[in-house]
């Protein structure tokens, strides 16, 4: 079966989009800008529209600062201490075949809240499709982090979308999904 056939096949499989996203002040290609909706959430919604999948937003128990510079320092501390409790646990994944996992790149990898959310779940036989938003980091170490956490799953290489281009990235996401 060709690559296009495989992609069509994945669209028909039951999927869930698990993502972390932060609104407020964000960094866009050298400038700060306030956004009502985080970049990763915009991409997650495109994936939901395309696949009809369920969505689950990983939310920190303690909200990050609205100020970007303060936020990145908070993220650095949470990454170093591995202390990032979340509001709600990921739902049961047993009925899903494809799991889209999305996050912004924080300090070269996923926000620590994603580790909290994803650890200890059963990924046997699942297909993991990572997506990230960034301003120059690409996928960074996120696919490798997911390979470590999501044992038993097939972790694909994923897609990286520059945060400043999310509002015009729907076609790119459609082609990827």
JOSULWO-V121324 format. One record per residue. RES is the residue in three letters. PHI is phi in degrees with one decimal (* if undefined). PSI is psi as a letter, one per 20 degrees, with the letter a starting at -180 (* if undefined). Layout:
[[RES	PHI	PSI] [RES	PHI	PSI]]
//
This chain:
[[UNK	*	p] [UNK	-72.8	r] [UNK	-59.3	g] [UNK	-60.6	g] [UNK	-60.3	h] [UNK	-62.5	g] [UNK	-63.3	g] [UNK	-60.8	h] [UNK	-59.2	g] [UNK	-65.1	h] [UNK	-61.6	h] [UNK	-85.0	i] [UNK	-84.7	q] [UNK	-65.9	p] [UNK	-133.0	r] [UNK	-135.0	q] [UNK	-109.5	o] [UNK	-107.7	p] [UNK	-147.9	q] [UNK	-121.2	p] [UNK	-150.8	q] [UNK	-129.8	p] [UNK	-86.3	b] [UNK	70.1	b] [UNK	-75.2	p] [UNK	-129.1	r] [UNK	-98.2	p] [UNK	-130.0	o] [UNK	47.2	l] [UNK	100.1	i] [UNK	-133.9	q] [UNK	-91.9	q] [UNK	-148.1	q] [UNK	-84.9	p] [UNK	-127.4	q] [UNK	-74.3	h] [UNK	-129.7	p] [UNK	-64.5	q] [UNK	-59.2	g] [UNK	-66.8	h] [UNK	-65.8	h] [UNK	-59.5	g] [UNK	-65.4	g] [UNK	-58.3	g] [UNK	-67.6	h] [UNK	-59.9	g] [UNK	-62.0	g] [UNK	-60.0	g] [UNK	-60.4	h] [UNK	-76.9	g] [UNK	-99.4	h] [UNK	74.6	j] [UNK	-69.7	r] [UNK	-78.8	r] [UNK	-125.3	q] [UNK	-140.1	p] [UNK	-97.1	p] [UNK	-79.6	p] [UNK	-120.4	p] [UNK	-67.7	q] [UNK	-63.2	h] [UNK	-109.2	o] [UNK	-58.4	q] [UNK	-71.1	q] [UNK	-60.1	q] [UNK	-70.0	h] [UNK	-77.6	p] [UNK	-59.3	g] [UNK	-63.9	h] [UNK	-67.3	g] [UNK	-58.1	g] [UNK	-67.2	h] [UNK	-69.8	g] [UNK	-62.1	g] [UNK	-63.7	h] [UNK	-61.3	g] [UNK	-64.1	g] [UNK	-63.3	h] [UNK	-67.5	g] [UNK	-66.9	g] [UNK	-91.0	i] [UNK	53.7	k] [UNK	-119.6	n] [UNK	-149.3	m] [UNK	-63.1	q] [UNK	-119.2	r] [UNK	-68.7	h] [UNK	-147.7	q] [UNK	-77.3	q] [UNK	-60.6	p] [UNK	-67.0	r] [UNK	-56.9	p] [UNK	-97.2	j] [UNK	-59.0	h] [UNK	-88.7	i] [UNK	-96.3	q] [UNK	-100.0	h] [UNK	-120.7	p] [UNK	-121.7	o] [UNK	-88.1	p] [UNK	-121.0	p] [UNK	-127.3	q] [UNK	-163.1	q] [UNK	-75.5	q] [UNK	-85.6	o] [UNK	-117.6	o] [UNK	51.8	l] [UNK	84.7	j] [UNK	-161.0	a] [UNK	-75.2	q] [UNK	-59.4	q] [UNK	-56.6	h] [UNK	-61.4	h] [UNK	-68.2	h] [UNK	-61.9	g] [UNK	-56.3	g] [UNK	-70.0	h] [UNK	-94.6	i] [UNK	-66.2	q] [UNK	79.5	j] [UNK	-91.7	r] [UNK	-90.3	o] [UNK	-110.3	j] [UNK	-54.4	p] [UNK	76.0	j] [UNK	-83.5	q] [UNK	-106.6	p] [UNK	-103.9	p] [UNK	-120.8	n] [UNK	-76.3	q] [UNK	-138.7	q] [UNK	-133.4	q] [UNK	-116.5	q] [UNK	-160.8	r] [UNK	-126.7	k] [UNK	141.3	i] [UNK	-90.1	i] [UNK	62.2	b] [UNK	-73.4	i] [UNK	53.3	c] [UNK	-95.5	j] [UNK	-61.0	g] [UNK	-58.1	g] [UNK	-66.9	h] [UNK	-60.7	g] [UNK	-67.3	h] [UNK	-61.6	h] [UNK	-71.9	g] [UNK	-77.6	g] [UNK	-93.7	l] [UNK	-63.7	p] [UNK	93.4	i] [UNK	-101.9	r] [UNK	-94.8	o] [UNK	-99.6	o] [UNK	-79.4	r] [UNK	-68.5	h] [UNK	90.3	a] [UNK	-136.9	q] [UNK	-118.1	p] [UNK	-118.8	p] [UNK	-66.3	p] [UNK	-53.8	h] [UNK	-71.0	i] [UNK	-114.1	j] [UNK	-58.9	h] [UNK	-70.2	i] [UNK	-118.3	k] [UNK	-100.1	j] [UNK	-56.9	g] [UNK	-61.9	h] [UNK	-61.5	g] [UNK	-67.8	g] [UNK	-57.6	g] [UNK	-66.3	h] [UNK	-75.2	g] [UNK	-64.3	*]]
//
